[in-house]
């Protein structure tokens, strides 16, 4: 394993690697800003609210802008950079600025790398005009038919809830700042960065928890119809009392998390 770790560790110390990581954070920020805007449109029933407030909806929104195809391919490069950075963290187990990773951190890095690889694939598919997606219900229905499928679905739901709880912890404690070079920030940036991060992580906590709860419910009822993605989760919230306000607040939180991520592209410890 050392013969794999050494060249990767050397690569992690290069300017190119740092550039990939920072481009990845900027790309993540753009995705969240666009998803938040779509969620706000959904909450107000505005034109364009038919687009799903999820990653694919965000990519479609970007594609329809002037120079949209160029922007989408640039986004794909950024998302690929983020995935490469996370996979490198998982394999090497340390980075020059963040230090050593424990087993939990490495598992999280793998999960994040896989997730953003899929987002990159969505962006490439949209660029090529081949953006058909498999609905979450279809995937879950296939899983439920497997031996032990309900357990796997429930486990995935519990993992989402766990990630949501961790995001809530970061929001409440402000511990997310330890991953950024806040000592290099001017005072005029540090305070807004802190509050953008707190509100943004709180919004992420709600989103992950919602998706996780519905997955656990799916496993318990063995009904794939209970499965939801981000867009369906927000639609269900929208149909409850104060749903429009709640979805609007989540949308604002997503936009703020996106702005936080774009700022973090400059100051993240890599």
Secondary structure, DSSP 8 states (H G I E B T S, - for coil): -HHHHHHHHHHTTSHHHHHHHHHHHHHHHHHHHHHHHHHHHHHHT-TTTTS-SSHHHHHHHHHTSTTHHHHHHHHHHHHHHHHHHHHHHHHH-EETTTEE--HHHHHHHHHHHHHHHHHHHHHHHHHHT------HHHHHHHHHTSTTHHHHHHHHHHHHHHHHHHHHHHHHH-GGGGGB-GGGS-HHHHHHHHHHHHHHHHHHHHHHHHHHHHHHHHHHHT-GGG---HHHHHHHHHTSTTHHHHHHHHHHHHHHHHHHHHHHHHHB--
